[in-house]
Amino acid sequence: MVRVGGYRRISDDDTGTGDGVRTQGEDVDDLAAGHGWDVVPYEDNDLSAFKRNVRRPDFERMLKDLKAGVIDGITALDLDRLIRQPRDLERIIDIYETSKRKLVFDTCTASYDLTTPEGRFMARLFVNIANKSSADTSRRIKRHQLDKAKRGEEGGGPAPFGWSPDDKSKLWPQESTPLRKAIDDFLSNKRIATIAREWEAAGIVSRTTGKPFSQTNFSRLLTRPRNCGLRVHQGEIMRDEEGSYVRGVWEPICTVEEWEAICAVFENRRQPGKDTATKYLLSGITRCGSCGEKMRGQKRKDGKHTYVCVANKPGACGKVSVVGEQTDDLIRQLVWRDADNSVKASAMPPTQWPDQAQLDAVESDIANLRTQWKAKEVSSSTFVFMIGELESQQTQLRHARALFTAEAATAANGTVNLRDAWKGMEIEQQRRVVRHTLSAVLIHPARKGLRFDPLRVEPLIKK
Ligand SMILES: [Zn+2]
């Protein structure tokens, strides 16, 4: 009795319920019965043979059995179900050519006799054509996915944490509510470790691992662009032709501003002190009492810092400096006292970022410039130069807005004692708080003989 392997495979484009495998199976059984062969079933469900890295366990098992003499041949619905990669066919042909036994081969749709050179030639030709059409399909699918991303539609895969397993466009309160609260807490300077512990205590776990979130995974969760409705494709946040974000079709958990604020905080943590302008509490806030220019923080050899008037622009005298530490301390005390008073008076700081109109203007300039360039109204070199300028302004403004939002969230939770919160705050947030209270700190020229004279420091309090 001849025993053949009856191979069935259902691919991605079938229904995925297994029905396809069963139908193929019946056809293969009929074919084998016609030859008088016994069928040993092999089936790989829901896999695409075209993806090189996808292994088909039953296909591999069948080849092994064929080599070992467990079966005497192979049948399948068609060659396409059996093989998509030319090298799969070569492996099968190799077994047929080297076997000392008499092997059989057949498919329901076309007959290829792999035991003869003509049959092998026809099979190779067919597989090459099928392989090409599969590559075309793959390209078409990629194109289709990009189009979907451009429209802000969902990609494949299960619902991400926070959204309903039944409908990815809808928030799932049992996950989205704690996540929303975590975003508020984080923007109010609560530490990641603390929030992660609270989640663990509340039994909130990752849907994929079933385990509590590690700090790293928690950080990833907070910085997902999806949270504020931005669509990511192949690792890139999608933008439209005007350079604006493409909005996803799902309900967002937070605003773009909040998401940017979260990312800004993480960015600053990763690169502490990268920007010298924001390294010290009062850089750019202190002003020279002699010439009125902004003073810059500078690191001294002993590791401490000084605020200096740098004569690097017209009008700057370059003659005044003051020790940083004591000045910072003085201003800190002042700001804390002011915060105590304002909490008592329950005065709320503005929640609307004041420079939004400026950012809107820059973004509309960018859009106009692109339009003009496309219409060939400006040269490419002008375009490249101007777009660089505008985008750098846009980045700075967005960054400023992000920090403002973070600070506004801090201030909104006004019950937090500023003294207690101060240590856990990022330097940018501390500077925001200072700027909220003071318009500048005037540093008057030094009088001889005094190392630090608090009388030289004149805070200009905002009205
Ligand atoms: Zn000066």
Boltz pocket constraint, residues with backbone or C-beta under 6 A from the ligand:
constraints:
  - pocket:
      binder: B
      contacts: [[A, 288], [A, 289], [A, 290], [A, 291], [A, 292], [A, 293], [A, 309], [A, 315], [A, 316], [A, 317], [A, 318], [A, 319], [A, 320]]
      max_distance: 6.0
